[in-house]
Amino acid sequence: MQPASTGRAPAPSEVETLLRGALADAGTAWSLGSFGAIAEFMRDDDEPVRALPDTRMGLATARGAIALAPGPDLRPVAYETGFSGGYNHAVALCLPEGACAMAQRMVVTELGPDREAAREEDREAVLFDLGLGLRAVDACVRTADPEAVACLRAGAGKPLFAMDNPIGPRLVAMSPHRVFCARIGRIEVYAPIPGPGEMSPEGPHTHVLPKLLRAGRTHAATTPIPDGFVPCAGMHPPHPYKDGMGRRIAFDPARHAAFQTLLERWGDPDLLAIKRGETETLPATVSPKHAQSARRVAELQARFLRGEAVEPVAGDEDGDEQA
């Protein structure tokens, strides 16, 4: 059971204004992917940026790029998810179920030169779909290195995680560009892939988690996406009590107020009413889990705004961002 409405249908110009404003803010991070496979783009305030060489919205840095081409069906959905001692927030960028499908390939597949690369110098490099079979996202890699191209071609036609696929054992060493594509755009990651036991680098990075992929979900159960829509990407505005790496900072009321404005316009009105305590009856379109989360967020935010110390409970936050 999911929220049935996200308010009035947005005009394309209103969505474009939202996206352009977020792209101009270095404090806003971005994600594009599905449950178990996600690419993230972020940048530093003083990091050099390049405009895209075409009409798409976005930018590129030395570590990655984001390119967006939203259509009239794009629906932003702002939401908050609460857990013991804290909460997360984001704006999911959703498409109708009938308009979100990508190729859904199940084996590694060579796609040829990446003519839609965010940087012109990458447009002759060869793009390979990893064959993860995701509904709304094609998770790909790209390389111009002859040895890496040969390895990827040797694994083409096989599932990525097959025992006899030569790609898996060499993927970290090759560290091709990761290119995650959806109907609304793409995120590219140029940083090396971390090896076993290594942390993801600060800045753009990807996660591919086979255990979560087996669930076959498009998003986490904690994420209140309206019926009939699928989240393809997400905006992650500055959080009131966390920095870009998830580390605690002093609660920032201005950041809190900024996201509440987004929630007013792009959030589910039924969940907003529950959060404010304006209704005691649970609407049929709202799941008890999402209603409980909204109430928990309201309680936590009230405590933060009163200046109370709020300590997180270890482990409760894990997994909630995989959406």
C-alpha positions as CSV (number, residue, x, y, z in Angstrom):
1,M,0.0,0.0,0.0
2,Q,1.5,3.3,-1.1
3,P,0.6,7.0,-1.1
4,A,-1.8,7.7,-3.9
5,S,-1.0,11.3,-4.6
6,T,1.8,13.7,-4.7
7,G,-0.4,16.8,-5.1
8,R,-1.1,18.7,-8.3
9,A,0.7,17.5,-11.5
10,P,3.8,19.7,-12.0
11,A,4.4,21.8,-15.0
12,P,7.6,20.9,-16.9
13,S,8.9,24.4,-16.3
14,E,8.5,23.9,-12.5
15,V,10.4,20.6,-12.6
16,E,13.1,22.2,-14.7
17,T,13.4,25.0,-12.1
18,L,13.7,22.5,-9.3
19,L,16.4,20.5,-11.1
20,R,18.5,23.5,-12.2
21,G,18.4,25.0,-8.8
22,A,19.7,21.7,-7.3
23,L,22.4,21.3,-9.9
24,A,23.7,24.8,-9.0
25,D,24.0,23.8,-5.3
26,A,27.2,21.9,-4.6
27,G,25.6,20.8,-1.3
28,T,23.0,18.7,-3.2
29,A,24.0,15.1,-4.0
30,W,22.4,12.9,-6.6
31,S,21.7,9.2,-7.1
32,L,20.5,7.1,-10.0
33,G,19.8,3.5,-9.8
34,S,17.7,0.8,-8.3
35,F,17.6,-1.3,-5.1
36,G,21.0,-2.9,-5.0
37,A,22.7,-1.0,-7.8
38,I,23.2,2.8,-7.5
39,A,25.5,5.5,-8.8
40,E,26.0,8.7,-6.8
41,F,27.3,12.1,-7.9
42,M,28.4,14.8,-5.6
43,R,31.0,17.6,-5.8
44,D,32.9,20.0,-3.6
45,D,32.1,23.7,-3.3
46,D,35.5,24.7,-4.9
47,E,35.7,21.8,-7.4
48,P,36.1,22.8,-11.0
49,V,33.1,22.0,-13.2
50,R,32.5,21.7,-16.9
51,A,29.2,22.4,-18.7
52,L,27.9,19.6,-20.9
53,P,28.5,19.9,-24.6
54,D,24.8,19.5,-25.5
55,T,21.4,20.6,-24.4
56,R,21.0,18.3,-21.4
57,M,21.0,19.8,-17.9
58,G,24.0,18.8,-15.8
59,L,27.8,19.2,-15.3
60,A,31.0,17.2,-15.2
61,T,34.0,17.2,-12.9
62,A,37.2,15.3,-13.0
63,R,35.5,12.6,-10.8
64,G,32.2,12.2,-12.5
65,A,29.2,13.7,-14.3
66,I,25.4,14.0,-14.2
67,A,23.3,14.6,-17.3
68,L,19.5,15.0,-17.1
69,A,16.9,15.2,-19.9
70,P,13.6,15.2,-18.0
71,G,10.4,14.7,-20.0
72,P,6.8,15.8,-19.2
73,D,6.2,12.5,-17.2
74,L,8.8,13.2,-14.6
75,R,7.3,13.5,-11.1
76,P,9.5,14.6,-8.1
77,V,8.4,13.0,-4.8
78,A,9.9,14.6,-1.6
79,Y,9.9,12.3,1.4
80,E,11.4,11.7,4.8
81,T,12.1,8.3,6.5
82,G,12.6,8.0,10.2
83,F,14.5,5.5,12.3
84,S,15.5,5.4,15.9
85,G,17.6,8.5,16.6
86,G,17.5,10.1,13.2
87,Y,15.9,10.4,9.8
88,N,16.8,10.7,6.1
89,H,15.3,12.9,3.4
90,A,15.4,13.0,-0.4
91,V,13.4,13.9,-3.5
92,A,12.8,10.9,-5.7
93,L,12.6,11.5,-9.4
94,C,9.9,9.2,-10.6
95,L,8.4,8.1,-13.9
96,P,5.1,6.3,-14.5
97,E,5.5,2.5,-14.5
98,G,4.7,2.4,-18.2
99,A,7.3,5.0,-19.1
100,C,10.3,3.9,-17.0
101,A,11.5,0.7,-18.6
102,M,15.1,0.3,-19.9
103,A,16.6,-2.6,-21.8
104,Q,16.6,-5.0,-18.8
105,R,19.4,-7.1,-20.4
106,M,20.4,-10.2,-18.4
107,V,23.9,-10.7,-19.8
108,V,26.9,-8.5,-20.4
109,T,26.3,-6.8,-23.8
110,E,28.5,-4.6,-25.9
111,L,26.6,-1.4,-26.9
112,G,29.3,0.3,-29.0
113,P,30.8,3.8,-28.7
114,D,29.1,5.9,-26.0
115,R,27.8,8.7,-28.2
116,E,25.8,10.2,-25.2
117,A,28.8,10.5,-22.9
118,A,28.8,13.7,-20.7
119,R,32.3,14.6,-22.0
120,E,33.1,14.7,-25.7
121,E,36.5,12.9,-25.1
122,D,34.6,9.8,-23.8
123,R,32.3,9.5,-26.8
124,E,34.6,7.0,-28.7
125,A,35.0,4.8,-25.6
126,V,33.1,1.5,-25.7
127,L,30.0,1.1,-23.5
128,F,29.0,-2.3,-22.1
129,D,25.7,-3.1,-20.3
130,L,26.5,-5.3,-17.2
131,G,23.3,-7.2,-17.7
132,L,21.8,-6.7,-14.2
133,G,18.2,-6.9,-15.5
134,L,17.1,-3.8,-13.7
135,R,13.7,-2.4,-14.7
136,A,14.4,1.3,-14.9
137,V,18.2,1.5,-15.1
138,D,20.9,0.2,-17.4
139,A,24.1,-0.3,-15.3
140,C,27.0,0.0,-17.7
141,V,30.7,0.4,-17.8
142,R,32.8,2.3,-20.4
143,T,36.4,2.1,-21.4
144,A,38.8,2.9,-24.2
145,D,41.6,0.7,-22.9
146,P,42.2,-2.1,-25.4
147,E,42.9,-4.8,-22.8
148,A,39.8,-3.8,-20.8
149,V,37.7,-3.9,-24.0
150,A,39.1,-7.3,-24.8
151,C,38.2,-8.6,-21.3
152,L,34.7,-7.2,-21.4
153,R,34.1,-8.6,-24.9
154,A,35.3,-12.0,-23.6
155,G,32.6,-11.9,-20.9
156,A,29.8,-10.6,-23.2
157,G,26.9,-12.9,-23.6
158,K,27.2,-14.3,-20.0
159,P,25.7,-13.1,-16.7
160,L,28.2,-10.8,-14.9
161,F,28.3,-13.0,-11.8
162,A,28.7,-16.3,-13.7
163,M,31.6,-18.3,-12.4
164,D,33.2,-18.5,-15.9
165,N,32.8,-14.8,-16.7
166,P,36.4,-13.3,-16.8
167,I,35.1,-9.8,-16.0
168,G,34.4,-10.3,-12.3
169,P,38.0,-11.1,-11.1
170,R,39.4,-8.2,-13.2
171,L,36.8,-5.5,-12.8
172,V,38.5,-3.7,-9.9
173,A,41.9,-3.7,-11.6
174,M,40.4,-2.4,-14.8
175,S,38.2,0.2,-13.1
176,P,36.3,1.3,-16.2
177,H,34.0,4.3,-16.0
178,R,30.6,3.4,-14.5
179,V,27.7,4.8,-16.5
180,F,24.2,4.3,-15.0
181,C,21.4,5.3,-17.5
182,A,17.7,5.9,-17.0
183,R,15.0,7.5,-19.2
184,I,15.6,10.8,-17.4
185,G,19.4,10.9,-17.7
186,R,22.6,9.4,-16.5
187,I,25.3,9.5,-13.8
188,E,28.9,8.7,-14.8
189,V,31.6,7.8,-12.2
190,Y,35.3,8.1,-13.1
191,A,37.0,7.3,-9.8
192,P,38.6,3.9,-9.4
193,I,36.5,1.0,-8.0
194,P,37.6,0.3,-4.4
195,G,39.0,-3.2,-3.7
196,P,37.8,-5.7,-1.1
197,G,37.8,-4.1,2.3
198,E,38.3,-0.6,0.9
199,M,35.9,2.3,1.5
200,S,34.1,4.0,-1.4
201,P,35.9,7.3,-2.2
202,E,34.6,10.6,-1.2
203,G,32.7,12.0,-4.2
204,P,31.1,10.1,-7.1
205,H,30.9,6.3,-6.6
206,T,28.8,3.3,-7.3
207,H,27.4,0.3,-5.3
208,V,26.4,-3.0,-6.9
209,L,25.2,-5.4,-4.2
210,P,24.1,-8.8,-5.5
211,K,22.3,-9.8,-2.3
212,L,20.0,-6.8,-2.7
213,L,19.6,-7.2,-6.4
214,R,18.1,-10.7,-5.8
215,A,15.1,-9.0,-4.1
216,G,14.0,-7.6,-7.5
217,R,12.8,-4.3,-5.9
218,T,13.0,-0.9,-7.5
219,H,13.3,0.9,-4.2
220,A,13.5,0.2,-0.4
221,A,10.2,-0.6,1.4
222,T,10.8,2.4,3.6
223,T,10.5,4.8,0.6
224,P,6.9,6.1,0.1
225,I,6.7,6.1,-3.7
226,P,3.1,6.7,-5.1
227,D,1.3,3.8,-6.7
228,G,2.0,3.7,-10.4
229,F,5.4,5.4,-10.3
230,V,9.0,4.1,-10.2
231,P,11.9,6.1,-8.8
232,C,14.7,6.3,-11.3
233,A,17.0,8.9,-9.6
234,G,17.1,11.1,-6.5
235,M,18.1,14.5,-5.3
236,H,19.7,14.6,-1.8
237,P,19.6,18.3,-0.5
238,P,21.8,19.3,2.4
239,H,20.7,17.5,5.5
240,P,20.1,19.4,8.8
241,Y,22.3,17.2,11.0
242,K,24.6,15.3,8.6
243,D,27.3,16.3,6.2
244,G,27.7,14.8,2.7
245,M,29.5,11.8,4.1
246,G,26.8,11.1,6.7
247,R,28.8,12.4,9.7
248,R,26.9,14.3,12.4
249,I,27.0,18.1,12.4
250,A,25.2,20.6,14.6
251,F,21.6,20.8,13.7
252,D,21.0,23.5,11.0
253,P,17.5,25.0,11.2
254,A,17.9,26.7,7.8
255,R,18.6,23.4,6.1
256,H,15.6,21.9,7.9
257,A,13.3,24.8,6.7
258,A,14.6,24.5,3.2
259,F,13.6,20.8,2.9
260,Q,10.2,21.4,4.6
261,T,9.5,23.8,1.7
262,L,10.3,21.0,-0.8
263,L,8.1,18.6,1.2
264,E,5.2,21.1,1.1
265,R,5.3,21.2,-2.7
266,W,6.5,17.7,-3.6
267,G,5.5,15.5,-0.7
268,D,2.5,13.3,-0.2
269,P,-0.3,15.4,1.3
270,D,-1.7,12.5,3.3
271,L,1.7,11.8,4.9
272,L,2.1,15.5,5.6
273,A,-1.2,15.5,7.4
274,I,-0.1,12.5,9.5
275,K,3.2,14.1,10.3
276,R,1.4,17.3,11.5
277,G,-1.1,15.3,13.6
278,E,-3.9,16.7,11.5
279,T,-5.6,13.3,11.1
280,E,-6.2,10.4,13.5
281,T,-7.6,8.1,10.8
282,L,-5.1,6.4,8.6
283,P,-6.0,7.0,4.9
284,A,-6.5,3.8,3.0
285,T,-3.7,4.8,0.6
286,V,-1.1,5.1,3.3
287,S,0.7,2.0,4.8
288,P,1.0,1.8,8.6
289,K,4.8,1.6,8.1
290,H,5.0,4.9,6.3
291,A,2.6,6.5,8.7
292,Q,4.7,5.4,11.7
293,S,7.8,6.8,9.9
294,A,6.1,10.2,9.4
295,R,5.2,10.4,13.1
296,R,8.7,9.4,14.1
297,V,10.2,12.1,11.9
298,A,7.9,14.7,13.4
299,E,9.0,13.7,16.9
300,L,12.7,13.7,16.1
301,Q,12.5,17.1,14.3
302,A,10.6,18.6,17.2
303,R,13.4,17.4,19.6
304,F,16.1,18.8,17.2
305,L,14.3,22.2,17.0
306,R,14.1,22.3,20.8
307,G,17.9,21.9,21.0
308,E,17.8,18.4,22.6
309,A,20.6,16.0,22.1
310,V,19.4,13.1,19.9
311,E,21.7,10.0,19.7
312,P,21.4,7.6,16.8
313,V,21.0,3.9,17.4
314,A,23.7,1.9,15.7
315,G,22.5,-0.1,12.6
316,D,19.1,1.6,12.2
317,E,20.2,3.8,9.4
318,D,21.8,1.1,7.3
319,G,19.9,0.1,4.2
320,D,17.5,3.0,4.2
321,E,19.5,4.9,1.6
322,Q,19.4,2.0,-0.8
323,A,16.5,3.2,-2.9
